[in-house]
C-alpha cells in the first residue's frame, strides 16, 4: 500500500478515534498510538526514511508554537519553583536513570545512553490536557503540567543535541556547560527579536489566508535559523510564540484570528497523525532487522525503559512534595493550603505520557548512530506504553482523587467580563443617537448576566435565546435562497454575518443552535 493511501486511511481513522476518545473520556493520542502501532503489522506497508533535521522542524516547530502561544506568563512566574524542578530536575533525573539502564543493560556507549535518556525524558501535556479539562482539577496543577511540557522539551533537546554530537565525535561532554549557557541566553534573545519582526510583518497582511501562510513559514524559518546558528530551536520558538501572544492580539483583526486558530488546530492534529504513521513504519523496519534472539532482548530492554521512565517521574515528584511539606511545617494554615499535596503530586507524577517530541526526536537519530535500533524501539515503547497505561487510567485516577472544584479562573472571567462591559457602556454613554441607545441596551443586558456569574440559569437562558433567534435567521436565509429571492453571493455574505453572531452567542462552544424553544 502506498504511503499516500495509508496516510489518508489513518487520517480518517484518526477522526473516528477522536470521537471514540471523547465517548470513552480518554486522550485521543492514546488511541492514535494504538493505531500507529497497528501499522507495523499492515502487509505491504512502505518503508520510508525521513531526514532528521526535516523531522524536527516539520513536526516539532508548529506543535510547540501552538502550545507556547497559550502559555500564561503569570503562571510561569507564580509556579516557577515547581516548573524548574520538573522541567529541569525531573528531566535530568530521568535522563540519568535511563542512561544508566541503557549503559548497563544494553551496553550502549555513555553518550548514546544519555541520548536515549533525553529522548524519553520529556512528558507531553497534550494527552493529559485532553482528560484534565473534563474534570475539576485545580488550576495550579494544569498550569504546572502545561508550563512543564514547554520547558522540559528545551532541557531534553539540549541534552540530546550534545549527547548525539558526543556520540558521533563532534563535541566532548566536558564542553557542554558553556555551550548550554550560551545557547540558552542567545535563544531567549533571538526568540524575542524574531517575535517582534514577525509582528511587524503580520500586522501589514490583511488577507487571512496569506497571513496564516506567513505564520507557518515564519515558524519554520525561526526554527531553521536558530538551529543553523547553534541556538536552542525549542527555546527560541517558545519565546517567539510567547512574544507574539503577548504583543499581537491588539494588532490582529478578529477575522484573521479566528481563521488562524482553526487552521493551526487542524495542522497540529494532522502532524500528530503523521508522526504516529512514521512511528509504525519505523517500528516495522526495526523489528524486521532484529534477529530472533535480538528481538527478545530488544523488547525486554524497551519494557524495562518504560518501567524506569514511569517510576523515575513518580519518585521525583513525590520526593519533591515530601521535602516541600516538611519545610511547610513552619508556614501558616493558608500557605499550607495553597502548597503542594500528595494527591496533586500523584496526579502530576502519573501525567507523564510521552508524545510527539519523543517520537520525532527518536526518528531523527542519524542512521549510523550507535545503538539506534534498540534506542528507537525503546522510545516507541515508552510513547505507546505511557499513552495507553497512563493515558487510559487517568479518568479512574481523577475520580479516585476527587479534587475539589477550582473556580479561580471562572471568577477571573466573571470579573473581567463585568469590567469590559462597563468600559463599553462608559464610552457609549457619550453617544446620543438612537443606534447608540440600542447598543447600550445590549451591553446592559450582557452586564447584568455577567454581574451574577452564580446564576447559571440566567446566563444559559440569555445565550439560548440568542441562539434560538439566530437559528430562525438561518432558516429564513435558506428559504430566501431556495425561492430565488437572493443569489449565492448575497447568501454567503449574510451567512458570514450570522456565523459571527453565533460565535458571539456561544461562549467556548457550550451550546448548540436550537430548532425549537
C-alpha positions, 0 to 999 in steps of 0.5 A: 500500500502506498504511503499516500493511501495509508496516510489518508486511511489513518487520517480518517481513522484518526477522526473516528478515534477522536470521537471514540476518545471523547465517548470513552473520556480518554486522550485521543493520542492514546488511541492514535498510538494504538493505531500507529502501532497497528501499522507495523503489522499492515502487509505491504506497508512502505518503508520510508526514511525521513531526514532528521533535521526535516523531522524536527522542524516539520513536526516539532516547530508548529506543535510547540508554537501552538502550545507556547502561544497559550502559555500564561506568563503569570503562571510561569512566574507564580509556579516557577519553583515547581516548573524548574524542578520538573522541567529541569530536575525531573528531566535530568533525573530521568535522563540519568536513570535511563542512561544508566539502564541503557549503559548497563543493560544494553551496553550502549556507549555513555553518550548514546545512553544519555541520548536515549535518556533525553529522548524519553525524558520529556512528558507531553501535556497534550494527552493529559490536557485532553482528560484534565479539562473534563474534570475539576482539577485545580488550576495550579496543577494544569498550569504546572503540567502545561508550563512543564511540557514547554520547558522540559522539551528545551532541557531534553533537546539540549541534552540530546543535541550534545549527547548525539554530537558526543556520540558521533565525535563532534563535541566532548561532554566536558564542553557542554556547560558553556555551550548550554549557557550560551545557547540558552541566553542567545535563544531567549534573545533571538526568540524575542527579536524574531517575535517582534519582526514577525509582528511587524510583518503580520500586522501589514497582511490583511488577507487571512489566508496569506497571513496564516501562510506567513505564520507557518513559514515564519515558524519554520524559518525561526526554527531553521535559523536558530538551529543553523546558528547553534541556538536552542530551536525549542527555546527560541520558538517558545519565546517567539510564540510567547512574544507574539501572544503577548504583543499581537492580539491588539494588532490582529483583526478578529477575522484573521484570528479566528481563521488562524486558530482553526487552521493551526488546530487542524495542522497540529492534529494532522502532524500528530497523525503523521508522526504516529504513521512514521512511528509504525513504519519505523517500528516495522523496519526495526523489528524486521532487522532484529534477529530472533534472539535480538528481538527478545532482548530488544523488547525486554530492554524497551519494557524495562525503559518504560518501567524506569521512565514511569517510576523515575517521574513518580519518585521525583515528584513525590520526593519533591512534595515530601521535602516541600511539606516538611519545610511547610511545617513552619508556614501558616494554615493558608500557605499550607493550603495553597502548597503542594499535596500528595494527591496533586503530586500523584496526579502530576507524577502519573501525567507523564505520557510521552508524545510527539517530541519523543517520537520525532526526536527518536526518528531523527537519530542519524542512521549510523548512530550507535545503538539506534535500533534498540534506542528507537524501539525503546522510545516507541515503547515508552510513547505507546506504553505511557499513552495507553497505561497512563493515558487510559487510567487517568479518568479512574485516577481523577475520580479516585482523587476527587479534587475539589472544584477550582473556580479561580479562573471562572471568577477571573472571567466573571470579573473581567467580563463585568469590567469590559462591559462597563468600559463599553457602556462608559464610552457609549454613554457619550453617544446620543443617537438612537443606534447608540441607545440600542447598543447600550441596551445590549451591553446592559443586558450582557452586564447584568448576566455577567454581574451574577456569574452564580446564576447559571440559569440566567446566563444559559437562558440569555445565550439560548435565546440568542441562539434560538433567534439566530437559528430562525435567521438561518432558516429564513436565509435558506428559504430566501435562497431556495425561492430565488429571492437572493443569489449565492453571493448575497447568501454567503455574505449574510451567512458570514454575518450570522456565523459571527453572531453565533460565535458571539452567542456561544461562549467556548462552544457550550451550546448548540443552535436550537430548532425549537424553544 
